[in-house]
Amino acid sequence: MITEIIREIGLPFAYHHYAEGESPDPPFLLYLFPESDNYGADNTVYAEVSRVYLELYTDLKDPDIEKQVERALQDHGIFWNKSEVWIESESLYEVLYSFEMEV
């Protein structure tokens, strides 16, 4: 389901990273599932829930693209948190959206 949401945003994307030398020009997205937070009952997994990181990379701060990502998440009922860093070695902004979703 996450790939369907990302496709709606309309930016290039990949899981976790692009191979060396193959990343597109910014803006682009990466997504990954760094951990799970499953719910259990009767010694079994009752609901599989994954933490999702959706990373937006831009070379210039672009609130319009951020709003585009946020609108797509909102449209799918996803409650997200957001943080931002400047990656000096890459000359890129990374805006991180973190949220949980059932898989």
Jmol script that loads the backbone (N, CA, C; Angstrom):
load data "model"
ATOM      1  N   MET A   1       0.816  -1.198   0.000  1.00  0.00           N
ATOM      2  CA  MET A   1       0.000   0.000   0.000  1.00  0.00           C
ATOM      3  C   MET A   1       0.860   1.263   0.000  1.00  0.00           C
ATOM      4  N   ILE A   2       1.992   1.240   0.690  1.00  0.00           N
ATOM      5  CA  ILE A   2       2.812   2.442   0.740  1.00  0.00           C
ATOM      6  C   ILE A   2       3.294   2.841  -0.650  1.00  0.00           C
ATOM      7  N   THR A   3       3.606   1.870  -1.499  1.00  0.00           N
ATOM      8  CA  THR A   3       4.062   2.229  -2.847  1.00  0.00           C
ATOM      9  C   THR A   3       2.949   2.882  -3.654  1.00  0.00           C
ATOM     10  N   GLU A   4       1.703   2.497  -3.416  1.00  0.00           N
ATOM     11  CA  GLU A   4       0.583   3.143  -4.104  1.00  0.00           C
ATOM     12  C   GLU A   4       0.479   4.610  -3.699  1.00  0.00           C
ATOM     13  N   ILE A   5       0.650   4.866  -2.411  1.00  0.00           N
ATOM     14  CA  ILE A   5       0.595   6.241  -1.918  1.00  0.00           C
ATOM     15  C   ILE A   5       1.740   7.050  -2.517  1.00  0.00           C
ATOM     16  N   ILE A   6       2.935   6.485  -2.527  1.00  0.00           N
ATOM     17  CA  ILE A   6       4.096   7.195  -3.059  1.00  0.00           C
ATOM     18  C   ILE A   6       3.918   7.469  -4.557  1.00  0.00           C
ATOM     19  N   ARG A   7       3.367   6.523  -5.281  1.00  0.00           N
ATOM     20  CA  ARG A   7       3.125   6.749  -6.716  1.00  0.00           C
ATOM     21  C   ARG A   7       2.205   7.945  -6.938  1.00  0.00           C
ATOM     22  N   GLU A   8       1.221   8.118  -6.064  1.00  0.00           N
ATOM     23  CA  GLU A   8       0.300   9.258  -6.173  1.00  0.00           C
ATOM     24  C   GLU A   8       1.033  10.589  -6.019  1.00  0.00           C
ATOM     25  N   ILE A   9       2.109  10.601  -5.237  1.00  0.00           N
ATOM     26  CA  ILE A   9       2.878  11.833  -5.032  1.00  0.00           C
ATOM     27  C   ILE A   9       3.556  12.249  -6.329  1.00  0.00           C
ATOM     28  N   GLY A  10       3.971  11.266  -7.124  1.00  0.00           N
ATOM     29  CA  GLY A  10       4.498  11.564  -8.449  1.00  0.00           C
ATOM     30  C   GLY A  10       5.990  11.853  -8.527  1.00  0.00           C
ATOM     31  N   LEU A  11       6.742  11.548  -7.455  1.00  0.00           N
ATOM     32  CA  LEU A  11       8.193  11.732  -7.480  1.00  0.00           C
ATOM     33  C   LEU A  11       8.886  10.389  -7.642  1.00  0.00           C
ATOM     34  N   PRO A  12      10.107  10.380  -8.187  1.00  0.00           N
ATOM     35  CA  PRO A  12      10.860   9.122  -8.247  1.00  0.00           C
ATOM     36  C   PRO A  12      11.074   8.594  -6.824  1.00  0.00           C
ATOM     37  N   PHE A  13      11.082   7.257  -6.669  1.00  0.00           N
ATOM     38  CA  PHE A  13      11.279   6.681  -5.344  1.00  0.00           C
ATOM     39  C   PHE A  13      11.946   5.322  -5.437  1.00  0.00           C
ATOM     40  N   ALA A  14      12.517   4.914  -4.303  1.00  0.00           N
ATOM     41  CA  ALA A  14      13.142   3.599  -4.192  1.00  0.00           C
ATOM     42  C   ALA A  14      13.032   3.143  -2.741  1.00  0.00           C
ATOM     43  N   TYR A  15      13.211   1.849  -2.545  1.00  0.00           N
ATOM     44  CA  TYR A  15      13.256   1.322  -1.192  1.00  0.00           C
ATOM     45  C   TYR A  15      14.671   1.478  -0.642  1.00  0.00           C
ATOM     46  N   HIS A  16      14.807   2.130   0.480  1.00  0.00           N
ATOM     47  CA  HIS A  16      16.024   2.295   1.268  1.00  0.00           C
ATOM     48  C   HIS A  16      17.088   3.192   0.633  1.00  0.00           C
ATOM     49  N   HIS A  17      17.509   2.904  -0.587  1.00  0.00           N
ATOM     50  CA  HIS A  17      18.553   3.712  -1.222  1.00  0.00           C
ATOM     51  C   HIS A  17      18.582   3.425  -2.722  1.00  0.00           C
ATOM     52  N   TYR A  18      19.233   4.293  -3.435  1.00  0.00           N
ATOM     53  CA  TYR A  18      19.532   4.049  -4.840  1.00  0.00           C
ATOM     54  C   TYR A  18      20.952   3.490  -4.923  1.00  0.00           C
ATOM     55  N   ALA A  19      21.206   2.678  -5.907  1.00  0.00           N
ATOM     56  CA  ALA A  19      22.565   2.179  -6.124  1.00  0.00           C
ATOM     57  C   ALA A  19      23.489   3.361  -6.427  1.00  0.00           C
ATOM     58  N   GLU A  20      24.742   3.216  -6.089  1.00  0.00           N
ATOM     59  CA  GLU A  20      25.731   4.270  -6.301  1.00  0.00           C
ATOM     60  C   GLU A  20      25.659   4.799  -7.728  1.00  0.00           C
ATOM     61  N   GLY A  21      25.480   6.106  -7.856  1.00  0.00           N
ATOM     62  CA  GLY A  21      25.442   6.747  -9.160  1.00  0.00           C
ATOM     63  C   GLY A  21      24.112   6.663  -9.888  1.00  0.00           C
ATOM     64  N   GLU A  22      23.104   6.039  -9.284  1.00  0.00           N
ATOM     65  CA  GLU A  22      21.818   5.857  -9.971  1.00  0.00           C
ATOM     66  C   GLU A  22      20.691   6.714  -9.398  1.00  0.00           C
ATOM     67  N   SER A  23      20.975   7.532  -8.398  1.00  0.00           N
ATOM     68  CA  SER A  23      19.894   8.333  -7.836  1.00  0.00           C
ATOM     69  C   SER A  23      19.494   9.429  -8.821  1.00  0.00           C
ATOM     70  N   PRO A  24      18.205   9.720  -8.885  1.00  0.00           N
ATOM     71  CA  PRO A  24      17.743  10.782  -9.787  1.00  0.00           C
ATOM     72  C   PRO A  24      18.090  12.155  -9.210  1.00  0.00           C
ATOM     73  N   ASP A  25      17.936  13.160 -10.023  1.00  0.00           N
ATOM     74  CA  ASP A  25      18.074  14.517  -9.510  1.00  0.00           C
ATOM     75  C   ASP A  25      16.951  14.781  -8.514  1.00  0.00           C
ATOM     76  N   PRO A  26      17.223  15.564  -7.478  1.00  0.00           N
ATOM     77  CA  PRO A  26      16.165  15.894  -6.515  1.00  0.00           C
ATOM     78  C   PRO A  26      15.079  16.731  -7.172  1.00  0.00           C
ATOM     79  N   PRO A  27      13.860  16.639  -6.676  1.00  0.00           N
ATOM     80  CA  PRO A  27      13.427  15.916  -5.490  1.00  0.00           C
ATOM     81  C   PRO A  27      13.162  14.442  -5.781  1.00  0.00           C
ATOM     82  N   PHE A  28      13.379  13.619  -4.759  1.00  0.00           N
ATOM     83  CA  PHE A  28      13.048  12.198  -4.841  1.00  0.00           C
ATOM     84  C   PHE A  28      12.734  11.686  -3.447  1.00  0.00           C
ATOM     85  N   LEU A  29      12.167  10.487  -3.386  1.00  0.00           N
ATOM     86  CA  LEU A  29      11.745   9.876  -2.129  1.00  0.00           C
ATOM     87  C   LEU A  29      12.447   8.545  -1.916  1.00  0.00           C
ATOM     88  N   LEU A  30      12.691   8.222  -0.659  1.00  0.00           N
ATOM     89  CA  LEU A  30      13.102   6.884  -0.249  1.00  0.00           C
ATOM     90  C   LEU A  30      12.144   6.459   0.857  1.00  0.00           C
ATOM     91  N   TYR A  31      11.892   5.151   0.926  1.00  0.00           N
ATOM     92  CA  TYR A  31      11.069   4.652   2.025  1.00  0.00           C
ATOM     93  C   TYR A  31      11.707   3.396   2.579  1.00  0.00           C
ATOM     94  N   LEU A  32      11.472   3.142   3.863  1.00  0.00           N
ATOM     95  CA  LEU A  32      11.977   1.926   4.481  1.00  0.00           C
ATOM     96  C   LEU A  32      11.132   1.572   5.686  1.00  0.00           C
ATOM     97  N   PHE A  33      11.272   0.329   6.105  1.00  0.00           N
ATOM     98  CA  PHE A  33      10.559  -0.209   7.263  1.00  0.00           C
ATOM     99  C   PHE A  33      11.590  -0.587   8.322  1.00  0.00           C
ATOM    100  N   PRO A  34      12.031   0.357   9.176  1.00  0.00           N
ATOM    101  CA  PRO A  34      13.130   0.078  10.086  1.00  0.00           C
ATOM    102  C   PRO A  34      12.788  -0.846  11.254  1.00  0.00           C
ATOM    103  N   GLU A  35      11.504  -0.969  11.589  1.00  0.00           N
ATOM    104  CA  GLU A  35      11.128  -1.832  12.707  1.00  0.00           C
ATOM    105  C   GLU A  35       9.627  -2.097  12.680  1.00  0.00           C
ATOM    106  N   SER A  36       9.215  -3.047  13.501  1.00  0.00           N
ATOM    107  CA  SER A  36       7.785  -3.322  13.621  1.00  0.00           C
ATOM    108  C   SER A  36       7.321  -3.000  15.035  1.00  0.00           C
ATOM    109  N   ASP A  37       6.034  -2.843  15.173  1.00  0.00           N
ATOM    110  CA  ASP A  37       5.389  -2.608  16.466  1.00  0.00           C
ATOM    111  C   ASP A  37       4.089  -3.402  16.462  1.00  0.00           C
ATOM    112  N   ASN A  38       4.227  -4.718  16.356  1.00  0.00           N
ATOM    113  CA  ASN A  38       3.077  -5.607  16.215  1.00  0.00           C
ATOM    114  C   ASN A  38       2.251  -5.662  17.488  1.00  0.00           C
ATOM    115  N   TYR A  39       0.976  -6.001  17.329  1.00  0.00           N
ATOM    116  CA  TYR A  39       0.078  -6.237  18.441  1.00  0.00           C
ATOM    117  C   TYR A  39      -0.107  -7.736  18.580  1.00  0.00           C
ATOM    118  N   GLY A  40      -0.129  -8.195  19.825  1.00  0.00           N
ATOM    119  CA  GLY A  40      -0.259  -9.627  20.048  1.00  0.00           C
ATOM    120  C   GLY A  40      -1.451  -9.977  20.895  1.00  0.00           C
ATOM    121  N   ALA A  41      -1.871 -11.213  20.733  1.00  0.00           N
ATOM    122  CA  ALA A  41      -2.937 -11.780  21.550  1.00  0.00           C
ATOM    123  C   ALA A  41      -2.766 -13.299  21.527  1.00  0.00           C
ATOM    124  N   ASP A  42      -2.940 -13.914  22.688  1.00  0.00           N
ATOM    125  CA  ASP A  42      -2.857 -15.379  22.796  1.00  0.00           C
ATOM    126  C   ASP A  42      -1.557 -15.917  22.205  1.00  0.00           C
ATOM    127  N   ASN A  43      -0.446 -15.270  22.527  1.00  0.00           N
ATOM    128  CA  ASN A  43       0.892 -15.688  22.106  1.00  0.00           C
ATOM    129  C   ASN A  43       1.080 -15.740  20.597  1.00  0.00           C
ATOM    130  N   THR A  44       0.395 -14.869  19.891  1.00  0.00           N
ATOM    131  CA  THR A  44       0.565 -14.799  18.443  1.00  0.00           C
ATOM    132  C   THR A  44       0.465 -13.339  17.991  1.00  0.00           C
ATOM    133  N   VAL A  45       0.953 -13.066  16.824  1.00  0.00           N
ATOM    134  CA  VAL A  45       0.836 -11.713  16.279  1.00  0.00           C
ATOM    135  C   VAL A  45      -0.600 -11.532  15.805  1.00  0.00           C
ATOM    136  N   TYR A  46      -1.268 -10.576  16.405  1.00  0.00           N
ATOM    137  CA  TYR A  46      -2.654 -10.299  16.060  1.00  0.00           C
ATOM    138  C   TYR A  46      -2.743  -9.313  14.899  1.00  0.00           C
ATOM    139  N   ALA A  47      -1.866  -8.305  14.916  1.00  0.00           N
ATOM    140  CA  ALA A  47      -1.848  -7.311  13.839  1.00  0.00           C
ATOM    141  C   ALA A  47      -0.398  -6.942  13.552  1.00  0.00           C
ATOM    142  N   GLU A  48       0.002  -7.047  12.298  1.00  0.00           N
ATOM    143  CA  GLU A  48       1.353  -6.678  11.885  1.00  0.00           C
ATOM    144  C   GLU A  48       1.391  -5.185  11.570  1.00  0.00           C
ATOM    145  N   VAL A  49       2.165  -4.453  12.356  1.00  0.00           N
ATOM    146  CA  VAL A  49       2.277  -3.014  12.197  1.00  0.00           C
ATOM    147  C   VAL A  49       3.748  -2.674  11.982  1.00  0.00           C
ATOM    148  N   SER A  50       4.029  -1.926  10.935  1.00  0.00           N
ATOM    149  CA  SER A  50       5.401  -1.521  10.641  1.00  0.00           C
ATOM    150  C   SER A  50       5.578  -0.034  10.837  1.00  0.00           C
ATOM    151  N   ARG A  51       6.718   0.335  11.367  1.00  0.00           N
ATOM    152  CA  ARG A  51       7.148   1.731  11.361  1.00  0.00           C
ATOM    153  C   ARG A  51       7.615   2.004   9.940  1.00  0.00           C
ATOM    154  N   VAL A  52       7.218   3.127   9.388  1.00  0.00           N
ATOM    155  CA  VAL A  52       7.596   3.506   8.030  1.00  0.00           C
ATOM    156  C   VAL A  52       8.328   4.835   8.092  1.00  0.00           C
ATOM    157  N   TYR A  53       9.442   4.908   7.390  1.00  0.00           N
ATOM    158  CA  TYR A  53      10.136   6.177   7.176  1.00  0.00           C
ATOM    159  C   TYR A  53       9.995   6.526   5.710  1.00  0.00           C
ATOM    160  N   LEU A  54       9.453   7.689   5.450  1.00  0.00           N
ATOM    161  CA  LEU A  54       9.356   8.221   4.102  1.00  0.00           C
ATOM    162  C   LEU A  54      10.236   9.461   4.069  1.00  0.00           C
ATOM    163  N   GLU A  55      11.307   9.407   3.291  1.00  0.00           N
ATOM    164  CA  GLU A  55      12.312  10.460   3.264  1.00  0.00           C
ATOM    165  C   GLU A  55      12.213  11.234   1.962  1.00  0.00           C
ATOM    166  N   LEU A  56      12.017  12.534   2.089  1.00  0.00           N
ATOM    167  CA  LEU A  56      11.965  13.431   0.940  1.00  0.00           C
ATOM    168  C   LEU A  56      13.305  14.154   0.846  1.00  0.00           C
ATOM    169  N   TYR A  57      13.956  14.067  -0.301  1.00  0.00           N
ATOM    170  CA  TYR A  57      15.234  14.738  -0.526  1.00  0.00           C
ATOM    171  C   TYR A  57      15.065  15.843  -1.561  1.00  0.00           C
ATOM    172  N   THR A  58      15.512  17.050  -1.200  1.00  0.00           N
ATOM    173  CA  THR A  58      15.458  18.192  -2.110  1.00  0.00           C
ATOM    174  C   THR A  58      16.775  18.957  -2.011  1.00  0.00           C
ATOM    175  N   ASP A  59      17.148  19.610  -3.090  1.00  0.00           N
ATOM    176  CA  ASP A  59      18.364  20.430  -3.029  1.00  0.00           C
ATOM    177  C   ASP A  59      18.065  21.840  -2.540  1.00  0.00           C
ATOM    178  N   LEU A  60      16.811  22.257  -2.633  1.00  0.00           N
ATOM    179  CA  LEU A  60      16.342  23.534  -2.096  1.00  0.00           C
ATOM    180  C   LEU A  60      15.132  23.252  -1.214  1.00  0.00           C
ATOM    181  N   LYS A  61      14.976  24.035  -0.170  1.00  0.00           N
ATOM    182  CA  LYS A  61      13.784  23.895   0.670  1.00  0.00           C
ATOM    183  C   LYS A  61      12.558  24.158  -0.188  1.00  0.00           C
ATOM    184  N   ASP A  62      11.599  23.200  -0.184  1.00  0.00           N
ATOM    185  CA  ASP A  62      10.440  23.312  -1.065  1.00  0.00           C
ATOM    186  C   ASP A  62       9.156  22.968  -0.306  1.00  0.00           C
ATOM    187  N   PRO A  63       8.553  23.940   0.363  1.00  0.00           N
ATOM    188  CA  PRO A  63       7.320  23.690   1.115  1.00  0.00           C
ATOM    189  C   PRO A  63       6.181  23.137   0.258  1.00  0.00           C
ATOM    190  N   ASP A  64       6.131  23.490  -1.025  1.00  0.00           N
ATOM    191  CA  ASP A  64       5.058  22.980  -1.887  1.00  0.00           C
ATOM    192  C   ASP A  64       5.154  21.465  -2.059  1.00  0.00           C
ATOM    193  N   ILE A  65       6.353  20.957  -2.251  1.00  0.00           N
ATOM    194  CA  ILE A  65       6.521  19.506  -2.383  1.00  0.00           C
ATOM    195  C   ILE A  65       6.220  18.818  -1.053  1.00  0.00           C
ATOM    196  N   GLU A  66       6.628  19.435   0.042  1.00  0.00           N
ATOM    197  CA  GLU A  66       6.306  18.870   1.353  1.00  0.00           C
ATOM    198  C   GLU A  66       4.797  18.781   1.537  1.00  0.00           C
ATOM    199  N   LYS A  67       4.086  19.828   1.172  1.00  0.00           N
ATOM    200  CA  LYS A  67       2.617  19.816   1.278  1.00  0.00           C
ATOM    201  C   LYS A  67       2.016  18.728   0.392  1.00  0.00           C
ATOM    202  N   GLN A  68       2.607  18.494  -0.764  1.00  0.00           N
ATOM    203  CA  GLN A  68       2.137  17.434  -1.665  1.00  0.00           C
ATOM    204  C   GLN A  68       2.262  16.068  -0.981  1.00  0.00           C
ATOM    205  N   VAL A  69       3.389  15.811  -0.340  1.00  0.00           N
ATOM    206  CA  VAL A  69       3.589  14.555   0.395  1.00  0.00           C
ATOM    207  C   VAL A  69       2.594  14.466   1.546  1.00  0.00           C
ATOM    208  N   GLU A  70       2.483  15.531   2.306  1.00  0.00           N
ATOM    209  CA  GLU A  70       1.589  15.542   3.467  1.00  0.00           C
ATOM    210  C   GLU A  70       0.129  15.347   3.076  1.00  0.00           C
ATOM    211  N   ARG A  71      -0.274  15.942   1.969  1.00  0.00           N
ATOM    212  CA  ARG A  71      -1.650  15.778   1.475  1.00  0.00           C
ATOM    213  C   ARG A  71      -1.919  14.315   1.126  1.00  0.00           C
ATOM    214  N   ALA A  72      -0.953  13.665   0.475  1.00  0.00           N
ATOM    215  CA  ALA A  72      -1.133  12.253   0.112  1.00  0.00           C
ATOM    216  C   ALA A  72      -1.270  11.386   1.367  1.00  0.00           C
ATOM    217  N   LEU A  73      -0.453  11.649   2.368  1.00  0.00           N
ATOM    218  CA  LEU A  73      -0.554  10.884   3.616  1.00  0.00           C
ATOM    219  C   LEU A  73      -1.890  11.146   4.297  1.00  0.00           C
ATOM    220  N   GLN A  74      -2.289  12.410   4.377  1.00  0.00           N
ATOM    221  CA  GLN A  74      -3.574  12.762   4.980  1.00  0.00           C
ATOM    222  C   GLN A  74      -4.741  12.113   4.243  1.00  0.00           C
ATOM    223  N   ASP A  75      -4.681  12.128   2.920  1.00  0.00           N
ATOM    224  CA  ASP A  75      -5.763  11.544   2.109  1.00  0.00           C
ATOM    225  C   ASP A  75      -5.955  10.058   2.398  1.00  0.00           C
ATOM    226  N   HIS A  76      -4.904   9.400   2.889  1.00  0.00           N
ATOM    227  CA  HIS A  76      -4.978   7.971   3.210  1.00  0.00           C
ATOM    228  C   HIS A  76      -5.116   7.722   4.704  1.00  0.00           C
ATOM    229  N   GLY A  77      -5.439   8.782   5.448  1.00  0.00           N
ATOM    230  CA  GLY A  77      -5.693   8.635   6.873  1.00  0.00           C
ATOM    231  C   GLY A  77      -4.465   8.293   7.692  1.00  0.00           C
ATOM    232  N   ILE A  78      -3.303   8.710   7.238  1.00  0.00           N
ATOM    233  CA  ILE A  78      -2.056   8.391   7.936  1.00  0.00           C
ATOM    234  C   ILE A  78      -1.673   9.559   8.835  1.00  0.00           C
ATOM    235  N   PHE A  79      -1.494   9.256  10.116  1.00  0.00           N
ATOM    236  CA  PHE A  79      -1.005  10.226  11.087  1.00  0.00           C
ATOM    237  C   PHE A  79       0.511  10.161  11.074  1.00  0.00           C
ATOM    238  N   TRP A  80       1.156  11.255  10.743  1.00  0.00           N
ATOM    239  CA  TRP A  80       2.608  11.261  10.558  1.00  0.00           C
ATOM    240  C   TRP A  80       3.256  12.306  11.455  1.00  0.00           C
ATOM    241  N   ASN A  81       4.548  12.100  11.679  1.00  0.00           N
ATOM    242  CA  ASN A  81       5.402  13.086  12.324  1.00  0.00           C
ATOM    243  C   ASN A  81       6.493  13.452  11.341  1.00  0.00           C
ATOM    244  N   LYS A  82       7.052  14.647  11.495  1.00  0.00           N
ATOM    245  CA  LYS A  82       7.981  15.187  10.506  1.00  0.00           C
ATOM    246  C   LYS A  82       9.204  15.769  11.201  1.00  0.00           C
ATOM    247  N   SER A  83      10.372  15.528  10.599  1.00  0.00           N
ATOM    248  CA  SER A  83      11.603  16.172  11.051  1.00  0.00           C
ATOM    249  C   SER A  83      12.420  16.520   9.810  1.00  0.00           C
ATOM    250  N   GLU A  84      13.419  17.369  10.001  1.00  0.00           N
ATOM    251  CA  GLU A  84      14.206  17.831   8.851  1.00  0.00           C
ATOM    252  C   GLU A  84      15.668  17.997   9.239  1.00  0.00           C
ATOM    253  N   VAL A  85      16.561  17.635   8.335  1.00  0.00           N
ATOM    254  CA  VAL A  85      17.990  17.876   8.512  1.00  0.00           C
ATOM    255  C   VAL A  85      18.592  18.323   7.187  1.00  0.00           C
ATOM    256  N   TRP A  86      19.690  19.046   7.287  1.00  0.00           N
ATOM    257  CA  TRP A  86      20.492  19.411   6.117  1.00  0.00           C
ATOM    258  C   TRP A  86      21.673  18.459   6.100  1.00  0.00           C
ATOM    259  N   ILE A  87      21.864  17.746   4.991  1.00  0.00           N
ATOM    260  CA  ILE A  87      22.986  16.827   4.848  1.00  0.00           C
ATOM    261  C   ILE A  87      24.061  17.552   4.059  1.00  0.00           C
ATOM    262  N   GLU A  88      25.013  18.104   4.773  1.00  0.00           N
ATOM    263  CA  GLU A  88      26.018  18.950   4.149  1.00  0.00           C
ATOM    264  C   GLU A  88      26.848  18.200   3.112  1.00  0.00           C
ATOM    265  N   SER A  89      27.213  16.963   3.406  1.00  0.00           N
ATOM    266  CA  SER A  89      28.053  16.189   2.486  1.00  0.00           C
ATOM    267  C   SER A  89      27.365  15.910   1.154  1.00  0.00           C
ATOM    268  N   GLU A  90      26.027  15.918   1.152  1.00  0.00           N
ATOM    269  CA  GLU A  90      25.260  15.654  -0.069  1.00  0.00           C
ATOM    270  C   GLU A  90      24.634  16.928  -0.638  1.00  0.00           C
ATOM    271  N   SER A  91      24.705  18.013   0.113  1.00  0.00           N
ATOM    272  CA  SER A  91      24.033  19.274  -0.236  1.00  0.00           C
ATOM    273  C   SER A  91      22.545  19.051  -0.497  1.00  0.00           C
ATOM    274  N   LEU A  92      21.907  18.316   0.417  1.00  0.00           N
ATOM    275  CA  LEU A  92      20.492  17.990   0.300  1.00  0.00           C
ATOM    276  C   LEU A  92      19.782  18.196   1.627  1.00  0.00           C
ATOM    277  N   TYR A  93      18.539  18.628   1.529  1.00  0.00           N
ATOM    278  CA  TYR A  93      17.645  18.593   2.680  1.00  0.00           C
ATOM    279  C   TYR A  93      16.991  17.223   2.714  1.00  0.00           C
ATOM    280  N   GLU A  94      16.858  16.662   3.921  1.00  0.00           N
ATOM    281  CA  GLU A  94      16.073  15.449   4.111  1.00  0.00           C
ATOM    282  C   GLU A  94      14.920  15.791   5.033  1.00  0.00           C
ATOM    283  N   VAL A  95      13.716  15.628   4.531  1.00  0.00           N
ATOM    284  CA  VAL A  95      12.520  15.776   5.358  1.00  0.00           C
ATOM    285  C   VAL A  95      12.011  14.365   5.600  1.00  0.00           C
ATOM    286  N   LEU A  96      11.990  13.970   6.862  1.00  0.00           N
ATOM    287  CA  LEU A  96      11.603  12.617   7.247  1.00  0.00           C
ATOM    288  C   LEU A  96      10.182  12.621   7.780  1.00  0.00           C
ATOM    289  N   TYR A  97       9.342  11.789   7.165  1.00  0.00           N
ATOM    290  CA  TYR A  97       7.995  11.528   7.664  1.00  0.00           C
ATOM    291  C   TYR A  97       8.010  10.145   8.274  1.00  0.00           C
ATOM    292  N   SER A  98       7.627  10.045   9.534  1.00  0.00           N
ATOM    293  CA  SER A  98       7.583   8.731  10.177  1.00  0.00           C
ATOM    294  C   SER A  98       6.154   8.455  10.634  1.00  0.00           C
ATOM    295  N   PHE A  99       5.758   7.211  10.448  1.00  0.00           N
ATOM    296  CA  PHE A  99       4.399   6.817  10.806  1.00  0.00           C
ATOM    297  C   PHE A  99       4.337   5.301  10.892  1.00  0.00           C
ATOM    298  N   GLU A 100       3.215   4.795  11.365  1.00  0.00           N
ATOM    299  CA  GLU A 100       2.996   3.357  11.429  1.00  0.00           C
ATOM    300  C   GLU A 100       1.828   3.001  10.527  1.00  0.00           C
ATOM    301  N   MET A 101       1.918   1.787   9.964  1.00  0.00           N
ATOM    302  CA  MET A 101       0.796   1.286   9.166  1.00  0.00           C
ATOM    303  C   MET A 101       0.774  -0.232   9.221  1.00  0.00           C
ATOM    304  N   GLU A 102      -0.421  -0.780   9.108  1.00  0.00           N
ATOM    305  CA  GLU A 102      -0.555  -2.238   9.072  1.00  0.00           C
ATOM    306  C   GLU A 102      -0.066  -2.745   7.725  1.00  0.00           C
ATOM    307  N   VAL A 103       0.582  -3.903   7.781  1.00  0.00           N
ATOM    308  CA  VAL A 103       1.093  -4.502   6.539  1.00  0.00           C
ATOM    309  C   VAL A 103       0.399  -5.808   6.272  1.00  0.00           C
TER     310      VAL A 103
END
end "model"
wireframe off; spacefill off
backbone 0.3
color backbone group
